[in-house]
Amino acid sequence: MEYPIKIKGKTIKQVTKLNLSHKNLKTIPDNVYQYTNLEKLDLSYNRIEVIPQEILKLKKLRTLDLAFNNLKVLQGALFKLPKLKILNLHGNQIKHLPKQILDSKITTLILSKNKIEHLDESLISGITKLNIVDNPMSYVDELVIEDDKKVVIPSMQLPKNETENKKIIMHKDKKKIFISYAHADEKFHNRLMTHLSVLKKYIGGFEEWSDKKIHAGQHWKEEIKKALDDANIAILLVSTDFLASDFIENNELPPILRKAEAENTKVLCLLVEPSFFLKSELSAFQAVNKPEETLAEMEKPAQERVFLKLMDEIQRIIEVE
């Protein structure tokens, strides 16, 4: 099975990043394996059940995102990729780690929200960053974490005697979320902030910033610049008013786009009203909802589902990073 892949201005050999998330794919398209110079492949939010042997054709792959698929078993081929460092398997149905993981080069492994009941410490000796939150685990075999490892595990599920003599690092640097919007779209901004406050209660790990946090007497341009410099995630509430704003165009978008190009900032576009989004340079970035399905055109329940989809994506980014 092939899937139409359109990348403007680049040949197959020039493509190093490919995003096929949210495509309702049941299998990895055959033509993906033609992109042999891929370093980053995003297949999240699909229905993929099997990782075929052909994945080994992607010898330069460093980051593979398979979050929110239907994987139950991890095929050994996945762990033979010579340069794979980051593997995101959040939100699948995996119960066990195969022994082949011992031979892999993976250093960051995201296994949160799966069905893992038992973790053999010997299998993760090479992992320096591991997330296994939201798994039905009862214990972790003799898990001793060195100072240079970051492990996020559901420690509240471990018997007290199992946590003794174990050094578990739960701290993660907080991500910074910058929210850019036109004041005409304030009602959507306010609803977004409500959803972010709920997400923070459940997972933590981030701080959100919008111009609402500027207090009287503060140098507002400096505050905005600092927030932009610190941002790991940028949420853009796109509308005609947003695209028409000279301030946003001249002061907010340039640093966001520069950081996105350097892969420091993840840009998420929330389409709040019909606009020229598809004709703008922002169309190169991931949109949470379709241009023909903007928030302003939806009933309240449909709007809420879009916000929840955005929260899922933010959680995924936080857990991967």
N, C-alpha and C positions, 0 to 999 in steps of 0.2 A: 504494500500500500504506500502510495506517495501522497504528499501534501504540498500544495502550491506554496513555494517560498519565494518571496519577492524582496530583494535587497537592492536598492538603487545605487548605481555607481560603483559596484564592487563585483569582482569575479568570485567564483566559488573559492578559489585559493586565497583570496584576500579577506574572507570572512572569518573572524575569530570569536564572535559572539552571536548567539542565535537564541531568540525568545519564541518558544512555541507553547507558552502557557495559555490556559483557558481556551483550548481548541477542541475539547471533547474527543481527544484521541484515545483509541483503545490500544494502539500499538505505536511504537516509534516509527515514523515514516521512513521508508527505504532510502529516499533521497537525502536524508540527514547525513548518512554515512559518506556522502560525496564530499562533505565539508571537512576534509581531513586536517585542516589547520585550526579547527575549533579549539578554543581554550575555555569557553564558558557556554554551557547549554542549559537552558531553562525549559523544563517539561512539566512544570508544576500545574496543578489544577486540571488534570486530565483523568483518564480512566485506564491508564496503562497497568497491565498485570504482569508482564514479563519483560526482562531486559535480555535481548538476544545476544548471541555470540558476536554479531556484527558490530557491537559497540566497541570492540577492540580495534576497529579501523580508525577510531578517533584517538590516535596516540598522543596528541598534544593537549588533550582535555585536562583542565586543572580543577574546574568547578562544575558539578553536575547537580541540578536542582530537580528532584523528583517528589517534592512535597505534594500532599493531597492527591495521591493516585490510589490504585487498588493493589499494590504490591503485597503479597503474602510471603513469598520466598525470595531471597536474594541469590541470584545466580552467580556462580564463581567468576564468570567473565568480568563482572563489574570490578573486581578487586585485582585484576591483572592489568588495568590501565596504568601505564608506567609513570604518568605525571599527575594523576588524580590526587588532589590534596583536600578538597572540600566536597563532602557528599551530604546533601540534605534529603532525608527520608521522612520528614515530619508528616504526620497525618496519614500513615498507611496502615497496614494490618500485619506488620511483621512480628513474628513471635521469637525468632532465634537469629543469632549472628552466625554465619558460616565460618568454618575454620580458615577459609581462604583469606579472610581479612588480615591474618597474620602476615601475609606476603604483600600486602598493599602498601602504598605510600601515603595513605590518607592520614591527615593530622587533625582535621575537623570533621566530626561526625554528629549529625543531628538526627536523633531517633525519637524525639518527643512525640507523644500522642500516637503510640503504636500499641502492640499487645504483648510486649516483652515482660515475662514473669521472672526471669532469672538472667543475670549477667555474669559471665565467666570473665574474671579480671584478666586472665592470661590472654584473652582475645583482643584486649584494648591497650596492650602495652605500648604501642606506637602512637596512640591517640593523645594529642595534647589539649584538645577541647572537645568535650562530649556533653550532649544534652539528652537526658532520658526522662525528662519530666512527663507526667501524664501517661505512665505505664503501670500495669497492675503488678509491680514488683514486690516481692516479699523480702528479698535480701540480696545483697551484693557480695560475692565471694571475696573475702580478704582484700577489699579495695583500699589500697594505700595510694594516696595522691601526692605526688611530689609538689614542691612549691611552684614549679613552673607550669603546672597543669591547671586548667580551669574546667571543673566538672559541675554540671547542674543536675542534681538527682533529687528524686522525691524522698528526702531523708525522713520525713514524717511517717513514711510507710515502713521504715526499717525498725526492727526490735532494738531496744536500748542497748543491749549487749553487742549488737552488730555495729553500732556507731563508735564504740570505744576503740582507741588506738587508730582511728582513721582520720586523716586530714582531708576534709571535704571543703572545697572552695566554692561557695555559693555566690560570691559577689561577681557582678558583671558591670562593666562601665556602662553608664546610662547613655542611651542614644538621644540625640537632640532632633526634635521634629520642628521644622519651620513651616508655618502656614501662611500662604500668600493668597490674598483675596481682595476683591473690590468691595467697598463698603455698601454698595447697592445690594450685595449678596450676603448681607450680615446674618440673615436668618439661617442660611445654610452653614455659615461659619459657626454660629452658636450651637447648632445641632451636632456639628462635627466635634466641637469641644466637649459636648455631653458624652458622646460615644467614646472619646479618648479618655475621659475621666473614668468611665466604667472599665475600659480595657486596662487602665493603669492599676485599678484595684485587683484585677485578676492576675496580671503578669508582671506589672512594674517594668523596670528596665528602660524607661524613657522619660524625657521631659518635653512638653510641647511649648511652642512659642508662637504668638501672633502679636500684632500691634496693640491688642487689648492689654498686654502686660506692661505697656509703657505708662509710667506714672507722671503726673504733673511735675514739671521741673527737670525731668530727665532730657538729655540730648537725644532726641528720638532717632535722628539719622545714625548716630553712633551705636545706639541700642540695636537698631535693625542690622547694621553692618556686623556687629558682634554675633548676633543670632545667626546670621547667614554664614559667617565663618565657622561657627561651631556645628552647623547642621549636618546630620548624617542622612536625614530623610526630609524631602520637601514635598508638601501637599499643596497643589495648585487648584484653587476653585475657579475653573475656567468658565467664563461667560463673555458676552460682548463687552460688558463694562470692564471686565478684567483685561481683555485684549486692548481695550481703548485707553487704559490707564498709562499715562506717560511715566508716572513714578515707578510703577511695576516694571514697565519695559526698560527703563533706564537704570534703575537702582536695584531691583530684586532679581529679575531674570538673568542678567549677565553673570553674576557670581554663581547662581544656581546652575546654569548651563556649563560654566567652566568646571565646577566641581563634579558635575555629572560626567563630563568628558573624561575627567581624571579618575572616575569610578569611586569617588569619595562620597557622593551623595546619590541616593535613590530618589528619583522623581516620580511622583504619583499624581496623575491628573484626574480630578473629580469634575465631571462635566455637569454644571449646575443649570445652564440654560443653552438653547441653540446658539451657535456662534461659528466663526471661521476657524475653529480648532484644527480641522483637517488641512487647512491651507497654511497654518502657522508652523513654525519650527517646533512647537510643542508636540506635534503629531508624531514625532519620532519616539516619544516616551509612552509608557504604559498608561492607558486610560482605564479607570475602574469600571466605568459604564460606557455603553456605546453612544456615539454622537447623536443617533436618532432616539435615544432613550435617556434624555437629560432629567435631572431631578425635578426641574420645574414642570415637566410634562407628566410626572408620575403622581399617583395617589400615595398617601402617607405610608402604607405598608410596603410598597415597592421601594420607596425612598429608604426606608429603614433597612431593607435587604441590601441595598447598595452600600450603605454605611457599614453594615456588618461585614460585607465582602472586603471593604477597605480595611477594617480592623483585622481581619484574617491576614491580609497581606502585610500589614505593619507588624503583626506578631511574627510572621514568618521571617521578615527581614531582621527583626531583633534577635531571633533565635539563631539565625544563620551567622550573623555578624558576631 
